[in-house]
Amino acid sequence: MSYEFLQILWFILIAVLWIGFFFLEGFDFGVGMLLPFLGKKDVERRAIINAIGPTWDGNEVWLLTAGGAMFAAFPHWYATMFSGFYLALFLLLVGLIIRGISFEYRSKDASPKWRHTFDWMIAIGSFLSALLLGAAFANLARGVPIDENMMFTGNLFTLLNPYGLLGGVTTVAIFLLHGANFLGLKLEGELRERVNGFAKKLWIAASVLYFVLGVFTYIAGFWNRGYVNPGIIPIAALTTLLVAGYFINQKREGWAFIMVALNIVLTQVTFFSMTFPNVMLSTLNPAWSLTIYNASSSQYTLTVMSIVALIFVPIVLVYQGWTYWMFRKRISADKKSLVY
């Protein structure tokens, strides 16, 4: 395999890892953010947690794998991004830690105050993580200040620009809707009806924010700096989100979940398409941008990684698919049937 082919291949594989993370962890974050608002009683909140209990930590592995693949395949991309976004990534890590601890410790004490505190920690950790991830990818699409030495010259406030914040808030709204649709598939009884009511309101907010983000992106013409025009993919992404509203109103949770999932996938495809072959765009000088060519590892490293990925990625996918199949049944807010 040629060196250029391997560089393009690993750009695509890393894109797939990020897409998988946003798709799977997206509804996890959404469920976490909805927890204190949907569950009126402790048994209802436990049912909501149990909906993602068997899979939430496995979904986070996609983030670790994406970061690891970036480090191995494109070390300069990893170094510039993780050093330049250091404070943002630190806050993301804090959010993930708060969230993970809360899942594990929530039921260690029967005190209502104890459980209420950890319920809010799950929500706050999920919100912070979704907001920062959305802001980070919006900034990567917009471009960040990178000098000729591949060094990020901005700070945390550089990332907190209007477009970055709009991307973060939009991501939060989409993940909330994604989580509500997932709970519609997993819960039953009164709680399921309550989730459907939330989903209708969330769809309106998510659609408006997504449309505004799309208009800002179109006006700015960020994709003109890349070599691949995303074409109708962004339109398809918006269409799937709008169609999701029809299925939500018809209480067809499965199709609603699929439509929002497609919106997330197509949005990420748009992002990676409009930046290719760049991995980090420089707002100081386009010539200083990081690309798959000047940021990649050696041909030998990429070859070995490709062989390893070919062996283990299918195994991981089969295992994760089996996990979701095993825990596919609906959950009721009945204390006798719940595992604390």
ZAVEXKE-184391 format. One record per residue: residue in one letter; x negated, y negated, z negated of N, C-alpha, C in turn. Coordinates in steps of 0.2 Angstrom, whole numbers, plus 2048, in hexadecimal, padded with zeros to 3 digits. Each point is the difference from the previous one (the first is absolute). Example, Ala and Ser with C-alpha at 12.3 -4.5 7.8 and 13.67 -1.06 7.14 Angstrom:
BEGIN
SITE  r  n.u  n.v  n.w  ca.u  ca.v  ca.w  c.u  c.v  c.w
SITE  a  7BE  81C  7D9   804   7FA   800  7FC  7FA  800
SITE  s  802  7FB  804   7FC   7FA   7FF  804  7FB  7FD
//
This chain:
BEGIN
SITE  r  n.u  n.v  n.w  ca.u  ca.v  ca.w  c.u  c.v  c.w
SITE  m  7FC  806  800   804   7FA   800  7FC  7FA  800
SITE  s  802  7FB  804   7FC   7FA   800  800  7FC  7FA
SITE  y  7FC  7FB  7FF   800   7FC   7FA  806  7FB  800
SITE  e  801  7FD  806   806   7FC   800  807  804  7FF
SITE  f  800  806  802   806   804   7FF  801  801  7F9
SITE  l  7FB  802  7FC   800   801   7F9  802  7FA  7FC
SITE  q  7FD  7FA  802   802   7FA   7FD  808  7FE  801
SITE  i  802  801  806   807   7FF   801  804  805  7FC
SITE  l  7FE  806  800   804   806   7FC  800  7FE  7F9
SITE  w  7FB  7FE  7FD   800   7FF   7F9  804  7F9  7FE
SITE  f  800  7FC  805   805   7FA   7FF  807  802  800
SITE  i  802  805  804   807   803   800  801  804  7FA
SITE  l  7FB  804  7FE   802   804   7FA  800  7FC  7FA
SITE  i  7FD  7FB  7FF   800   7FB   7FA  807  7FD  801
SITE  a  802  7FE  806   807   7FD   800  805  805  7FE
SITE  v  7FF  806  802   805   805   7FE  801  801  7F9
SITE  l  7FA  800  7FC   800   800   7F9  803  7FA  7FD
SITE  w  7FF  7FA  802   804   7FB   7FD  807  800  802
SITE  i  802  802  806   807   801   801  803  805  7FC
SITE  g  7FD  805  7FF   803   806   7FB  800  7FD  7F9
SITE  f  7FC  7FC  7FE   800   7FD   7F9  806  7FB  800
SITE  f  801  7FC  804   805   7FB   800  807  804  800
SITE  f  800  805  804   807   803   801  801  804  7FA
SITE  l  7FB  804  7FD   802   804   7FA  800  7FC  7F9
SITE  e  7FB  7FC  800   800   7FC   7F9  804  7FA  801
SITE  g  803  7FE  805   805   7FB   801  806  801  7FC
SITE  f  803  806  801   806   802   7FC  7FE  801  7F9
SITE  d  7FA  802  7FE   7FE   801   7F9  800  7F9  7FD
SITE  f  7FD  7FB  803   800   7F9   7FD  807  7FE  800
SITE  g  804  801  805   807   7FD   800  804  803  7FA
SITE  v  7FF  807  7FF   804   803   7FA  7FD  7FD  7F9
SITE  g  7FA  7FF  800   7FD   7FD   7FA  803  7F9  7FE
SITE  m  800  7FC  805   803   7F9   800  807  800  7FE
SITE  l  804  805  802   807   800   7FF  802  803  7F9
SITE  l  7FB  804  7FD   801   804   7FA  804  7FC  7FB
SITE  p  7FE  7FA  7FD   803   7FD   7FB  807  7FD  802
SITE  f  801  7FF  806   806   7FD   803  806  805  801
SITE  l  7FE  806  803   805   805   802  802  804  7FA
SITE  g  7FB  802  7FB   802   804   7FB  803  7FC  7FA
SITE  k  806  801  7FE   803   7FD   7FA  7FF  803  7FA
SITE  k  7FF  807  800   7FF   804   7FA  7F9  804  801
SITE  d  7FD  802  7FB   7FA   803   800  800  807  804
SITE  v  806  803  800   800   806   804  800  7FF  808
SITE  e  803  7FA  801   800   7FE   807  7F9  7FE  803
SITE  r  7FD  7FC  7FB   7F9   7FE   802  7FB  806  801
SITE  r  802  805  7FC   7FC   807   800  801  803  807
SITE  a  807  800  802   801   803   806  7FD  7FD  806
SITE  i  800  7F9  800   7FC   7FC   805  7F9  802  800
SITE  i  7FD  800  7FA   7F8   802   800  7FF  807  803
SITE  n  805  805  7FE   7FF   807   802  801  800  808
SITE  a  803  7FC  803   801   800   807  7F9  7FF  804
SITE  i  7FB  7FD  7FD   7F9   800   803  7FB  803  7FB
SITE  g  802  803  7FB   7FC   803   7FB  7FB  805  803
SITE  p  802  805  804   7FC   805   802  7FB  7FD  806
SITE  t  801  7FA  803   7FC   7FF   806  7FD  7F9  7FF
SITE  w  801  7FC  7FC   7FD   7F9   800  7F9  800  800
SITE  d  7FD  804  7FB   7F8   800   800  7FD  803  806
SITE  g  803  805  803   7FE   802   807  800  7FB  805
SITE  n  805  7FC  800   801   7FA   805  7FA  7FB  800
SITE  e  7FE  7FF  7FA   7FA   7FB   7FF  7FA  803  802
SITE  v  7FF  807  801   7FA   802   803  7FF  7FE  807
SITE  w  805  7FE  804   7FF   7FD   806  7FC  7FA  800
SITE  l  801  7FC  7FB   7FC   7F9   7FF  7F9  802  7FF
SITE  l  7FF  805  7FC   7F9   802   7FE  7FC  802  806
SITE  t  804  804  804   7FD   803   806  7FF  7FB  806
SITE  a  804  7FB  800   7FF   7FB   805  7FA  7FC  7FE
SITE  g  800  7FE  7FA   7FA   7FC   7FD  7F9  804  801
SITE  g  800  807  7FF   7FB   804   801  7FE  801  807
SITE  a  805  800  805   7FE   801   807  7FD  7F9  802
SITE  m  803  7FB  7FE   7FD   7F9   802  7F9  800  7FE
SITE  f  7FE  802  7FA   7F9   800   7FD  7FC  804  804
SITE  a  802  806  802   7FC   805   804  7FF  7FE  807
SITE  a  806  7FE  803   800   7FF   808  7FE  7F9  802
SITE  f  802  7FB  7FC   7FE   7F9   801  7FE  7FC  7FA
SITE  p  7F9  802  7FE   7FE   7FD   7F9  800  7F9  800
SITE  h  7FE  7FC  805   800   7F9   800  807  7FD  7FF
SITE  w  805  803  803   807   7FE   7FF  802  801  7F8
SITE  y  7FE  806  7FE   802   801   7F9  7FC  7FB  7FB
SITE  a  7FA  7FF  802   7FC   7FB   7FB  802  7F9  801
SITE  t  802  7FE  806   803   7F9   800  806  7FF  7FD
SITE  m  805  805  801   807   800   7FE  800  800  7F8
SITE  f  7FC  805  7FE   801   802   7F9  7FC  7FB  7FB
SITE  s  7FB  7FD  803   7FD   7FA   7FC  803  7FA  801
SITE  g  803  7FE  806   804   7FA   801  806  800  7FD
SITE  f  804  806  800   806   800   7FC  800  803  7F9
SITE  y  7FA  7FF  7FD   7FE   803   7FA  806  7FF  7FA
SITE  l  801  7F9  7FF   805   7FF   7FB  807  803  802
SITE  a  802  7FF  806   807   803   802  800  807  7FF
SITE  l  7FB  804  802   7FF   807   7FF  800  802  7F9
SITE  f  7FD  7FC  7FC   7FF   801   7F9  808  800  7FD
SITE  l  803  7FB  802   807   7FF   7FD  804  806  803
SITE  l  7FF  802  806   804   806   803  7FE  806  7FC
SITE  l  7FA  801  7FE   7FE   805   7FC  804  800  7F9
SITE  v  800  7FA  7FD   804   7FF   7FA  807  802  800
SITE  g  803  7FE  806   807   802   801  801  807  800
SITE  l  7FC  804  804   800   807   801  7FF  803  7F9
SITE  i  7FB  7FE  7FC   7FF   803   7F9  806  7FF  7FC
SITE  i  802  7FA  7FF   806   7FF   7FC  806  804  802
SITE  r  801  801  806   805   804   803  7FF  808  7FE
SITE  g  7FA  802  801   7FF   807   7FF  800  802  7F9
SITE  i  7FD  7FB  7FB   801   801   7F9  807  801  7FE
SITE  s  804  7FB  803   807   800   7FD  804  806  802
SITE  f  7FF  803  806   803   806   802  7FE  806  7FB
SITE  e  7FA  800  7FD   7FE   805   7FC  802  7FF  7F9
SITE  y  800  7FA  7FE   801   7FF   7F8  807  7FE  7FF
SITE  r  804  7FE  805   807   7FE   7FE  804  805  7FB
SITE  s  7FF  806  801   805   805   7FC  7FC  803  7FA
SITE  k  7FA  7FD  7FE   7FC   802   7FB  804  7FE  7F9
SITE  d  804  7FB  801   804   7FE   7FA  807  7FF  801
SITE  a  805  802  7FC   807   7FF   801  802  7F9  7FF
SITE  s  7FC  7FC  7FD   802   7F9   7FF  803  7FC  806
SITE  p  806  7FD  800   802   7FC   805  7FB  7FB  802
SITE  k  7FD  7FC  7FB   7FC   7FB   802  7FA  802  804
SITE  w  7FD  806  7FD   7FA   803   804  802  801  807
SITE  r  805  804  801   802   802   807  802  7FA  804
SITE  h  803  7FB  7FD   802   7FA   804  7FA  7FC  802
SITE  t  7FB  800  7FC   7F9   7FC   802  7FD  804  805
SITE  f  7FF  806  800   7FD   804   806  804  800  806
SITE  d  807  7FF  800   804   800   806  7FE  7F9  803
SITE  w  7FF  7FB  7FC   7FE   7F9   803  7F9  800  803
SITE  m  7FC  804  7FD   7F9   801   802  800  803  807
SITE  i  804  805  801   800   804   806  803  7FB  805
SITE  a  805  7FC  7FF   802   7FB   805  7FB  7FB  801
SITE  i  7FD  7FD  7FB   7FB   7FB   801  7FA  802  804
SITE  g  7FD  806  7FE   7FB   803   804  801  802  807
SITE  s  807  802  802   802   801   806  800  7FA  804
SITE  f  803  7FB  7FD   801   7F9   804  7F9  7FD  801
SITE  l  7FC  800  7FC   7F9   7FD   801  7FC  804  805
SITE  s  801  806  800   7FC   804   805  803  7FF  807
SITE  a  807  800  801   803   7FF   806  7FE  7F9  803
SITE  l  801  7FB  7FB   7FE   7F9   802  7F9  7FF  803
SITE  l  7FB  803  7FC   7F9   7FF   802  7FF  803  807
SITE  l  803  806  800   7FE   804   807  803  7FC  806
SITE  g  806  7FE  7FF   803   7FC   805  7FC  7FA  802
SITE  a  7FE  7FC  7FB   7FC   7FA   801  7F9  802  803
SITE  a  7FD  805  7FE   7FA   802   803  800  801  807
SITE  f  805  804  802   801   802   807  802  7FA  804
SITE  a  804  7FB  7FE   802   7FA   803  7FA  7FC  801
SITE  n  7FB  800  7FC   7FA   7FC   800  7FB  803  805
SITE  l  800  807  801   7FC   803   805  803  7FF  807
SITE  a  806  7FF  800   803   7FF   807  7FF  7F8  802
SITE  r  800  7FC  7FB   7FF   7F9   801  7F9  7FE  801
SITE  g  7FB  804  7FD   7F9   7FF   800  7FE  7FC  7FA
SITE  v  7FA  802  7FE   7FD   7FD   7FA  7F9  7FD  801
SITE  p  7FD  7FC  7FC   7FA   7FD   801  7FA  805  7FF
SITE  i  7FD  802  806   7FA   804   7FF  7FA  7FD  804
SITE  d  7FA  800  7FD   7FB   7FC   803  7FC  805  805
SITE  e  7FA  7FE  802   7FC   804   805  7FD  806  7FD
SITE  n  800  800  7F9   7FD   805   7FD  805  805  7FD
SITE  m  806  800  803   805   804   7FE  803  7FF  7F9
SITE  m  7FF  7FA  7FD   801   7FF   7F9  807  7FC  800
SITE  f  804  802  7FC   807   7FC   7FE  7FE  7FA  7FD
SITE  t  802  7FA  802   7FE   7F9   7FD  805  7FD  7FC
SITE  g  806  803  800   806   7FD   7FC  800  803  7F9
SITE  n  806  7FF  7FD   801   803   7F9  808  802  800
SITE  l  802  801  7FA   807   803   7FF  805  7FB  802
SITE  f  7FF  7FA  7FF   805   7FB   803  800  7FF  807
SITE  t  7FA  802  803   800   800   808  806  805  802
SITE  l  800  806  7FD   805   805   802  807  7FE  7FE
SITE  l  801  7FB  7FB   807   7FE   7FE  802  7FA  804
SITE  n  800  801  807   802   7FB   804  808  802  802
SITE  p  803  7FB  803   808   801   801  801  806  804
SITE  y  7FC  802  805   801   806   804  7FF  806  7FC
SITE  g  7FA  800  7FC   7FF   806   7FC  805  801  7FB
SITE  l  803  7FB  7FD   805   801   7FB  806  802  803
SITE  l  802  7FE  806   806   802   803  7FF  807  802
SITE  g  7FA  802  802   7FF   807   802  801  805  7F9
SITE  g  7FE  7FD  7FB   801   804   7F9  807  800  7FE
SITE  v  803  7FB  801   808   800   7FD  804  804  805
SITE  t  7FE  800  807   804   804   804  7FF  807  7FF
SITE  t  7F9  802  7FF   7FF   807   7FE  804  802  7FA
SITE  v  800  7FC  7FB   804   802   7FA  807  801  802
SITE  a  803  7FC  804   807   801   802  801  806  804
SITE  i  7FC  802  804   800   806   804  800  806  7FC
SITE  f  7FB  800  7FB   7FF   806   7FC  806  801  7FB
SITE  l  803  7FA  7FE   806   801   7FC  805  803  803
SITE  l  801  7FE  807   805   804   804  7FF  807  801
SITE  h  7F9  801  802   7FE   807   801  801  804  7FA
SITE  g  7FF  7FE  7FA   801   803   7F9  807  802  7FF
SITE  a  804  7FB  802   808   800   7FF  802  806  804
SITE  n  7FE  800  806   802   805   805  7FE  807  7FE
SITE  f  7FA  801  7FD   7FD   806   7FE  804  802  7FA
SITE  l  802  7FC  7FB   804   802   7FA  807  802  802
SITE  g  803  7FD  806   806   802   803  800  807  802
SITE  l  7FA  802  802   7FF   807   802  800  805  7FA
SITE  k  7FD  7FE  7FB   7FE   804   7FA  805  800  7FA
SITE  l  804  7FB  7FF   804   7FF   7FB  807  802  802
SITE  e  804  801  7FB   807   802   801  805  7FD  7FB
SITE  g  806  800  801   805   7FD   7FB  800  7F8  800
SITE  e  802  7FE  7FA   801   7F8   800  7F9  7FD  801
SITE  l  7FA  803  7FE   7FA   7FC   802  7FF  800  807
SITE  r  802  805  804   7FF   800   807  804  7FA  803
SITE  e  806  7FF  7FE   804   7FB   802  7FD  7F9  7FE
SITE  r  7FE  7FF  7FB   7FC   7FA   7FE  7FA  7FE  804
SITE  v  7FD  805  802   7FA   800   804  802  7FD  807
SITE  n  806  803  803   802   7FE   806  802  7F8  800
SITE  g  803  7FE  7FB   802   7F9   7FF  7FA  7FC  800
SITE  f  7FA  802  7FD   7FA   7FC   800  7FD  800  807
SITE  a  800  805  803   7FD   801   807  803  7FB  805
SITE  k  807  7FF  7FF   803   7FB   805  7FD  7F9  7FF
SITE  k  7FF  7FE  7F9   7FE   7F9   7FF  7F8  800  802
SITE  l  7FD  805  7FE   7F9   800   802  7FE  800  807
SITE  w  805  803  804   7FF   800   808  800  7F9  802
SITE  i  805  7FC  7FE   801   7F9   802  7F9  7FC  7FF
SITE  a  7FE  800  7F9   7FA   7FD   7FF  7FA  802  804
SITE  a  7FF  807  801   7FA   802   803  800  7FE  808
SITE  s  806  800  803   801   7FF   807  7FE  7F8  801
SITE  v  803  7FC  7FB   7FE   7F9   801  7F9  7FE  800
SITE  l  7FD  803  7FA   7F9   7FF   7FF  7FB  803  806
SITE  y  802  806  802   7FD   803   806  800  7FC  806
SITE  f  806  7FD  802   801   7FC   805  7FC  7FA  800
SITE  v  800  7FD  7FA   7FC   7F9   7FF  7F8  802  801
SITE  l  7FE  806  7FD   7F9   802   801  7FE  801  807
SITE  g  805  803  804   7FF   801   807  7FF  7FA  804
SITE  v  805  7FB  7FE   800   7F9   804  7F9  7FD  7FF
SITE  f  7FE  800  7F9   7F9   7FC   7FF  7FB  804  804
SITE  t  800  806  800   7FB   804   803  800  7FF  808
SITE  y  806  7FF  803   800   7FF   807  7FE  7F9  801
SITE  i  802  7FB  7FC   7FE   7F9   801  7F8  7FF  800
SITE  a  7FD  804  7FB   7F9   7FF   7FF  7FC  804  805
SITE  g  803  805  803   7FD   804   806  7FA  804  7FE
SITE  f  800  802  7FA   7FA   804   7FD  7FE  805  805
SITE  w  804  804  803   7FE   805   804  7FC  7FE  806
SITE  n  800  7FA  802   7FC   7FD   806  7F9  801  7FF
SITE  r  7FE  801  7F9   7F9   801   7FF  7FD  807  801
SITE  g  805  805  801   7FE   807   801  801  802  807
SITE  y  7FE  806  801   800   802   807  806  805  802
SITE  v  804  801  7FB   806   804   802  806  7FC  7FE
SITE  n  805  7FF  805   806   7FD   7FE  805  805  7FE
SITE  p  803  7FF  7FA   805   805   7FD  806  801  804
SITE  g  801  7FB  805   806   801   804  807  800  7FD
SITE  i  804  805  801   806   801   7FD  800  803  7F9
SITE  i  7FA  802  7FD   800   803   7FA  803  7FC  7FA
SITE  p  7FE  7F9  800   803   7FC   7FB  808  7FF  800
SITE  i  802  800  807   807   800   801  804  806  7FD
SITE  a  7FD  806  802   802   806   7FE  801  801  7F8
SITE  a  7FA  7FD  7FD   800   800   7F8  806  7FC  7FE
SITE  l  801  7FA  802   806   7FC   7FE  806  803  802
SITE  t  801  803  805   806   804   802  802  805  7FB
SITE  t  7FB  804  7FE   801   806   7FC  802  7FD  7F9
SITE  l  7FE  7FA  7FE   802   7FD   7F9  807  7FE  801
SITE  l  802  7FD  806   807   7FE   800  805  806  801
SITE  v  7FE  805  803   804   806   801  801  803  7F9
SITE  a  7FB  800  7FC   800   803   7F9  806  7FD  7FC
SITE  g  802  7FA  801   806   7FC   7FD  806  804  802
SITE  y  801  802  806   806   804   802  801  806  7FC
SITE  f  7FA  804  800   800   806   7FC  801  800  7F9
SITE  i  7FE  7FA  7FD   801   7FF   7F9  807  7FF  7FE
SITE  n  803  7FC  805   807   7FE   7FF  805  806  801
SITE  q  7FD  805  804   804   806   801  7FE  806  7FB
SITE  k  7FC  7FE  7FB   7FE   805   7FB  7FC  806  803
SITE  r  7FD  7FF  805   7FC   805   803  7F9  7FF  7FE
SITE  e  7FE  803  7FA   7FA   7FE   7FD  7FA  803  804
SITE  g  801  806  803   7FA   803   803  7FE  7FC  806
SITE  w  805  7FD  804   7FE   7FC   806  7FD  7F9  7FE
SITE  a  803  7FE  7FB   7FE   7F9   7FD  7F9  801  7FE
SITE  f  7FE  805  7FD   7F9   801   7FD  7FB  801  806
SITE  i  803  804  805   7FB   801   806  7FF  7F9  804
SITE  m  805  7FC  801   800   7F9   803  7FB  7FC  7FD
SITE  v  800  7FF  7F9   7FC   7FC   7FC  7F9  803  800
SITE  a  7FF  806  800   7FA   804   801  7FC  7FE  807
SITE  l  804  800  805   7FE   7FF   807  7FE  7F8  800
SITE  n  803  7FC  7FC   7FF   7F9   800  7F9  7FF  7FD
SITE  i  7FE  804  7FB   7FA   7FF   7FC  7FA  803  805
SITE  v  802  806  803   7FB   803   804  7FE  7FB  806
SITE  l  805  7FE  804   7FF   7FB   806  7FD  7FA  7FE
SITE  t  802  7FD  7FA   7FC   7FA   7FE  7F9  801  7FF
SITE  q  7FE  806  7FD   7F9   801   7FF  7FC  801  807
SITE  v  804  804  805   7FD   801   806  7FF  7F9  804
SITE  t  805  7FB  7FF   7FF   7FA   803  7FA  7FC  7FD
SITE  f  7FF  801  7F9   7FA   7FD   7FD  7F9  802  803
SITE  f  800  807  800   7FA   803   803  7FF  7FF  807
SITE  s  805  800  804   800   7FE   807  7FD  7F9  802
SITE  m  803  7FB  7FC   7FE   7FA   802  7FA  7FD  7FD
SITE  t  7FC  804  7FC   7FA   7FF   7FE  7FA  804  803
SITE  f  802  805  803   7FB   805   804  7FC  7FC  805
SITE  p  7FA  800  801   7FB   805   7FC  7FD  7FD  7FA
SITE  n  803  7FA  7FE   7FE   7FD   7FA  802  803  7FA
SITE  v  7FD  800  7FA   802   803   7FA  801  7FA  7FB
SITE  m  7FC  7FB  801   801   7FA   7FC  7FE  7FA  804
SITE  l  805  7FC  801   800   7FA   805  7FD  7FA  7FC
SITE  s  7FB  7FD  803   7FD   7FA   7FD  803  7F9  802
SITE  t  802  7FC  7FB   803   7FA   802  7FB  7FB  801
SITE  l  7FA  801  7FE   7FA   7FB   801  7FE  800  807
SITE  n  7FF  806  803   7FE   801   807  802  807  802
SITE  p  803  801  805   803   806   803  7FA  805  801
SITE  a  7FA  7FE  802   7FA   804   801  7FE  803  7FA
SITE  w  802  7FE  7FA   7FD   802   7F9  805  806  7FE
SITE  s  805  801  803   805   805   7FE  7FD  807  800
SITE  l  803  804  7FB   7FD   807   800  805  804  805
SITE  t  7FC  804  803   804   805   805  7FE  807  7FF
SITE  i  803  804  803   7FF   808   7FF  7F9  801  803
SITE  y  7FD  7FC  804   7F9   801   802  7FB  7FD  7FC
SITE  n  800  7FB  7FD   7FB   7FD   7FC  801  802  7F8
SITE  a  805  803  7FF   801   802   7F9  800  807  7FE
SITE  s  7FF  804  805   800   808   7FF  7FA  803  7FE
SITE  s  801  806  7FE   7FA   804   7FE  7FD  803  806
SITE  s  7FB  805  7FF   7FD   803   806  804  805  803
SITE  q  7FE  802  806   804   805   804  800  806  7FD
SITE  y  7FA  802  7FD   800   806   7FC  805  801  7FA
SITE  t  800  7FA  7FC   805   800   7FB  807  801  802
SITE  l  802  7FC  805   807   800   803  801  807  803
SITE  t  7FB  804  802   801   806   803  802  805  7FA
SITE  v  7FC  800  7FB   801   804   7FA  806  7FF  7FD
SITE  m  802  7FA  7FF   807   7FE   7FD  805  803  805
SITE  s  800  7FF  806   805   803   804  801  807  800
SITE  i  7FB  804  7FF   800   807   7FF  804  802  7F9
SITE  v  7FE  7FC  7FB   803   801   7F9  807  7FF  800
SITE  a  802  7FA  804   807   7FE   800  804  805  804
SITE  l  7FD  803  805   804   804   804  802  807  7FC
SITE  i  7FC  801  7FB   801   806   7FC  805  7FF  7FB
SITE  f  7FF  7FA  7FC   803   7FF   7FA  807  7FC  800
SITE  v  800  7FC  805   806   7FB   800  806  805  802
SITE  p  800  804  804   807   805   801  801  803  7F9
SITE  i  7FC  802  7FD   801   804   7F9  803  7FB  7FB
SITE  v  7FE  7FA  800   803   7FB   7FB  807  7FE  802
SITE  l  801  800  807   807   7FE   802  805  805  7FF
SITE  v  7FE  807  801   804   805   7FF  802  801  7F8
SITE  y  7FB  7FF  7FC   801   800   7F9  805  7FA  7FE
SITE  q  7FF  7FA  802   804   7FB   7FE  807  801  803
SITE  g  801  802  806   806   802   802  804  805  7FC
SITE  w  7FC  805  7FE   803   806   7FC  802  7FD  7F9
SITE  t  7FC  7FB  7FD   802   7FD   7FA  807  7FC  801
SITE  y  801  7FD  805   807   7FC   801  805  805  801
SITE  w  7FF  806  803   805   805   801  802  803  7FA
SITE  m  7FB  801  7FC   802   804   7F9  804  7FB  7FC
SITE  f  7FF  7FA  800   804   7FB   7FC  805  7FC  804
SITE  r  803  803  804   805   7FD   805  807  7FF  7FD
SITE  k  801  803  7FA   807   800   7FD  802  7F9  7FD
SITE  r  806  7FF  800   803   7FA   7FD  7FF  800  7F8
SITE  i  800  7FA  7FD   7FF   800   7F9  806  7FC  7FD
SITE  s  803  803  7FB   805   7FD   7FC  7FE  7FD  7FA
SITE  a  804  7FB  7FD   7FE   7FD   7FA  803  804  7FA
SITE  d  7FE  806  800   802   804   7FA  7FA  803  7FC
SITE  k  800  7FE  7FA   7FA   801   7FC  7FF  808  800
SITE  k  805  804  800   7FE   807   800  7FC  803  806
SITE  s  801  7FC  806   7FC   802   806  7FA  7FC  801
SITE  l  7FE  7FC  7FC   7FA   7FB   801  7FA  803  7FC
SITE  v  7FB  7FF  803   7F9   802   7FC  7FD  7F9  7FE
SITE  y  7FF  7FF  7FA   7FD   7FA   7FD  7F9  801  7FF
//
